[in-house]
Amino acid sequence: MKYENLVEETRANLLENIHAGVICGVDERREVRYQVGSAEHQTYFRSAAKPIQALPAFLVEIDSKYKLTKRESALLTASHRGETYHIEALETMKTKLSINEDELFCPASYPLNAKPKEEMLRKHLKKRKLYHNCSGKHMGFIAVCRELGYPVEGYWKAEHPLQIKILNILSYLAECPLSDIHIGTDGCGVPVFAIPLRNMAITYLKLACPHLIDDIALRNAVERMTSIMNQEYKIVASENFICSVLLEDPNIVAKGGAKGVYCFGLKEEKLSFALKVLDGSEDVWPNIVASILEQIHYANKETIARLRALRPTIMKSDGGIEVGTVHEVFTLHK
């Protein structure tokens, strides 16, 4: 496997951490235009697959049929972090879709963000399935099963017709044969797909540039879904998180996944990128994505500045004293 160092962290001028990985950028012709390491490196999408997993719901127009707000609809694509605005929208969405929380296969959980989790613990509240970061996706799965006449029981299994439908959509968008897609089990219990990084980037190219999708129904579903993601960017993650920072830019479609996977597409530039940090770190995503955008001379400097604010190049102690640096050390190869 070919990879390169992406980010180095120093403390008192001593190298402390190295984050190695791979990056692939593709253009409108689906050709590799930029790369660091091997563009054929195969890795799991993890939650970066959520927009693809949400497409069956948008194809059957769950959002309009059940009069979901855009905020509720965005939860279908989200790794929500349990803030009040997430929970309120999840509750109303659950009511509109007539879903019993016990039907969700994702496990009971505390919110991902520290503040709402601490508030729950202070009040001695129990974990809930609704608080799991994948609960919006799971509600979408159940709603689609009922709409298409699929059994709800076992909706999380790879052989279930819903998961087969999602697999076929991914294969089509990624231009990746079914035989080349490796299937595992994600943290929330549903199938997770591994494909080459190049095909991941192609998938996000199609999300950013739906005109490249020949299937008109799927193209329309992608356009509606990504528009909602941009409009309700805080719902897809939360404030001060990379997904929301990028989606605030209407030119970008983006989503990250656990263990260091990140994907984003640029609409006007007709470019998309997929990356994998091999040690699984998510902390360095803002540094890597900011550097990518700088290296391709991305026009929206405000987006880059917001990324830089998430994780500055100067490391500070808990007391605010400068103690080290964070440096991107990769160069995009053409």
Protein Blocks (a to p, Z undefined) as FASTA:
>chain_A
ZZddfbdcdeehiafbdcddddddddfkopafbdehjfkbccdfklmlmmmmmmmmmmno
mmmmnopafklmmmmmpccehiaklmmmmmmmmmmnopafklpmbdcdddfblklmmmmm
mnopacdfklpmklmmmmmmmmmmmmnopafehplpmklmklmmmmmmmmmmnopafklp
ccdddfkopacddddfklmmmmmmmmmmmmlpmblmlmmmmmmmmmmmmmmmmlmmmghi
fklmmmmpmkbccdddeehiacdddfklopacddddfklpaklmmmmmmmmmmmnopabl
mlmmmmmmmmccbdcdfkopafbdcddfbdcdZZ
